[in-house]
């Protein structure tokens, strides 16, 4: 026990000498509720002297159960931090978004052709290349011709009698 606590107990019991009592009362100025504690301790002592033994409990387990229930009801419950029940917590959303951005950038770099990557030296940002053609009529043949000076690709169709008016270019 600390010296103040020992002196407080001796003060409550009335066991301090006059010199110790005067010095201790100077320390009590910092404890305004000390007199109320002294009166409560003296009253408790009187009650304990008046009733020296506790009555015998007929069912101690039931008493202990009720006492624990009351203690649990009076104790403030700790506030639990709410956790997200679903799969998509904020951190998972951030990681999923970052993964999607990296994947999209990777696919863009892999799938979108770059200028000059087709083996031709063209200055135009628009470039088309006819890879294969197959007309529905076997008497028709399609040939492509690219003119790099004019940067023009021409599709030459042999075997057509006429071009319908609905197929005119706009």
C-alpha positions in Angstrom: 0.0 0.0 0.0 1.1 3.5 -0.6 1.8 5.8 2.4 -1.3 7.9 1.7 -3.5 4.8 1.6 -2.0 3.6 4.9 -2.5 7.0 6.5 -6.1 7.2 5.1 -6.9 3.8 6.7 -5.4 4.9 10.0 -7.4 8.2 9.8 -10.7 6.3 9.2 -9.9 4.0 12.2 -8.9 7.0 14.3 -5.3 5.8 14.9 -3.3 8.8 13.8 -1.4 10.9 16.4 -2.0 14.6 16.7 1.1 15.5 14.6 0.3 12.9 11.9 -3.4 14.0 11.9 -2.4 17.6 11.3 -0.1 16.7 8.5 -2.6 14.3 6.9 -5.4 16.8 7.0 -3.2 19.1 4.9 -3.0 16.4 2.3 -6.8 15.9 2.4 -7.2 19.4 0.8 -6.5 17.8 -2.6 -9.3 15.1 -1.9 -12.6 16.9 -1.4 -14.6 13.7 -1.2 -12.4 12.1 1.5 -14.9 12.9 4.3 -17.7 11.2 2.5 -15.5 8.1 2.0 -14.6 8.2 5.8 -18.3 8.3 6.7 -19.1 5.4 4.3 -16.2 3.3 5.7 -17.3 3.9 9.3 -20.9 3.0 8.5 -19.7 -0.2 6.8 -17.7 -1.1 9.8 -20.7 -0.6 12.1 -22.8 -2.8 9.8 -20.2 -5.5 9.8 -19.9 -5.4 13.6 -23.7 -5.5 14.0 -24.0 -8.6 11.6 -20.9 -10.6 12.1 -22.0 -13.7 10.1 -23.8 -13.9 6.7 -26.9 -16.0 6.6 -26.5 -19.5 5.1 -27.6 -19.7 1.5 -30.0 -22.5 0.7 -29.1 -22.6 -3.0 -25.7 -21.0 -3.6 -25.5 -21.9 -7.3 -28.7 -20.1 -8.0 -27.5 -17.1 -6.1 -24.2 -17.0 -8.0 -26.1 -17.3 -11.3 -28.4 -14.3 -10.4 -25.5 -12.3 -9.2 -23.5 -12.9 -12.5 -26.6 -12.0 -14.5 -27.0 -8.6 -12.7 -23.3 -7.9 -13.1 -23.5 -8.6 -16.8 -26.6 -6.4 -17.2 -25.0 -3.5 -15.4 -21.6 -3.6 -17.2 -21.5 -1.4 -20.3 -21.0 -3.6 -23.4 -18.0 -2.7 -25.5 -19.0 -1.1 -28.8 -18.0 -3.5 -31.5 -16.8 -2.1 -34.8 -19.1 -3.0 -37.6 -17.5 -5.2 -40.1 -18.8 -5.6 -43.6 -20.7 -8.8 -44.0 -20.2 -9.0 -47.8 -17.2 -10.0 -49.8 -16.6 -6.5 -51.2 -15.1 -4.5 -48.3 -13.4 -1.2 -49.2 -9.9 -2.6 -49.3 -11.0 -5.4 -51.6 -12.8 -2.9 -53.9 -9.6 -0.9 -54.2 -7.5 -4.0 -55.0 -10.1 -5.2 -57.5 -10.2 -1.8 -59.2 -6.4 -1.7 -59.4 -6.3 -5.2 -60.9 -8.9 -4.2 -63.5 -7.0 -1.1 -64.5 -3.7 -3.1 -64.9 -5.5 -5.8 -66.8 -7.2 -3.3 -69.1 -3.9 -1.5 -69.8 -2.2 -4.8 -70.5 -4.9 -5.8 -73.0 -4.8 -2.4 -74.6 -1.1 -2.7 -75.2 -1.3 -6.3 -76.4 -4.4 -5.9 -78.7 -4.3 -2.4 -80.2 -1.9 -2.2 -83.1 0.7 0.5 -83.1 1.5 2.7 -86.1 4.2 1.1 -88.3 3.8 -2.3 -86.6 2.3 -4.0 -89.8 5.6 -3.8 -91.8 4.5 -0.8 -94.0 5.8 2.7 -93.9 2.7 4.8 -94.0 2.4 8.3 -92.8 -1.4 8.1 -92.4 -2.9 7.4 -89.1 -5.7 5.5 -90.9 -4.5 2.3 -92.5 -6.5 -0.6 -93.9 -5.2 -3.9 -95.3 -7.3 -6.4 -97.2 -6.1 -9.8 -96.0 -8.5 -12.1 -97.9 -11.6 -11.8 -100.1 -14.0 -14.4 -101.2 -17.0 -13.5 -103.4 -20.1 -15.5 -103.4 -20.1 -16.0 -107.2 -17.1 -18.0 -108.5 -17.0 -16.0 -111.7 -16.1 -12.8 -109.7 -12.6 -12.2 -108.6 -11.4 -9.5 -106.2 -8.0 -7.9 -106.3 -6.6 -5.2 -104.1 -4.0 -2.6 -105.1 -2.3 -0.2 -102.7 -0.8 3.1 -104.0 1.7 4.4 -101.4 2.1 7.8 -103.1 -1.6 8.6 -102.7 -2.1 6.3 -99.7 -5.0 4.7 -101.4 -6.2 1.0 -101.5 -8.3 0.1 -104.5 -10.5 -3.1 -104.6 -10.8 -4.2 -108.2 -13.7 -6.5 -108.9 -13.5 -8.5 -112.2 -16.5 -10.3 -113.6 -19.3 -8.0 -112.4 -21.8 -6.8 -115.0 -22.9 -3.8 -113.1 -23.0 -2.2 -109.7 -26.5 -1.6 -108.4 -27.5 2.0 -107.5 -28.1 1.0 -103.9 -24.4 0.1 -103.5 -23.1 3.6 -104.3 -20.5 5.0 -102.0 -21.3 8.0 -99.9 
